[in-house]
Amino acid sequence: MKLTTRGHYSVKALLDLSLQPDDKPASVCAIAERQDIPAPYLEKLLIELRRGGLVYSIRGSRGGYQLARNPSQISLGQIFAAVGEEVAPLPKQIPDADRAEDWVALSLWKRLNEKLKESLYRITLADLYYDARSWQAARGEDASFVV
């Protein structure tokens, strides 16, 4: 799987939202500035994430975006799916019928691909949050961070 900018920025934006105190909405500009993401691009991603049911928007001068669910209920697989990312399928390869190692290799890659997909749907924003906090604590850094 190759994580593109779309997937990376989407995870960064949602992790940023998960860090908002008291579940306050965050503006596109504020997220873009904190995470170093171009605001127009981020806005498009947030629209896709809203359509995917992962965030919702609040209009008005104090509006912005919020997570639609608890971070422990949002998986990386759901984030990637919402913005059109997917685990790359295996290349269209037909194993040589006379070579057992071709069939074994193809079977192995299929299994690994499925395990990767399963893992992406088990890892949540909450997991990433705690990983980042642990890393920060180990380095003695303060509470705010950029993903």
CORJO-V171400 format. One record per residue. SS is DSSP state (alpha for helix, beta for strand, coil for the rest). Layout:
BEGIN
ss->SS
ss->SS
END
This chain:
BEGIN
ss->coil
ss->coil
ss->coil
ss->coil
ss->alpha
ss->alpha
ss->alpha
ss->alpha
ss->alpha
ss->alpha
ss->alpha
ss->alpha
ss->alpha
ss->alpha
ss->alpha
ss->alpha
ss->alpha
ss->alpha
ss->coil
ss->coil
ss->alpha
ss->alpha
ss->alpha
ss->coil
ss->coil
ss->beta
ss->coil
ss->alpha
ss->alpha
ss->alpha
ss->alpha
ss->alpha
ss->alpha
ss->alpha
ss->alpha
ss->coil
ss->coil
ss->coil
ss->alpha
ss->alpha
ss->alpha
ss->alpha
ss->alpha
ss->alpha
ss->alpha
ss->alpha
ss->alpha
ss->alpha
ss->alpha
ss->alpha
ss->alpha
ss->coil
ss->coil
ss->coil
ss->beta
ss->beta
ss->beta
ss->beta
ss->coil
ss->coil
ss->coil
ss->coil
ss->coil
ss->beta
ss->beta
ss->beta
ss->beta
ss->coil
ss->coil
ss->coil
ss->alpha
ss->alpha
ss->alpha
ss->coil
ss->beta
ss->alpha
ss->alpha
ss->alpha
ss->alpha
ss->alpha
ss->alpha
ss->alpha
ss->coil
ss->coil
ss->coil
ss->coil
ss->coil
ss->coil
ss->coil
ss->coil
ss->coil
ss->coil
ss->coil
ss->coil
ss->coil
ss->coil
ss->coil
ss->coil
ss->coil
ss->alpha
ss->alpha
ss->alpha
ss->alpha
ss->alpha
ss->alpha
ss->alpha
ss->alpha
ss->alpha
ss->alpha
ss->alpha
ss->alpha
ss->alpha
ss->alpha
ss->alpha
ss->alpha
ss->alpha
ss->alpha
ss->alpha
ss->alpha
ss->alpha
ss->alpha
ss->alpha
ss->coil
ss->beta
ss->alpha
ss->alpha
ss->alpha
ss->alpha
ss->alpha
ss->alpha
ss->alpha
ss->alpha
ss->alpha
ss->alpha
ss->alpha
ss->alpha
ss->alpha
ss->alpha
ss->alpha
ss->coil
ss->coil
ss->coil
ss->coil
ss->coil
ss->coil
ss->coil
ss->coil
END
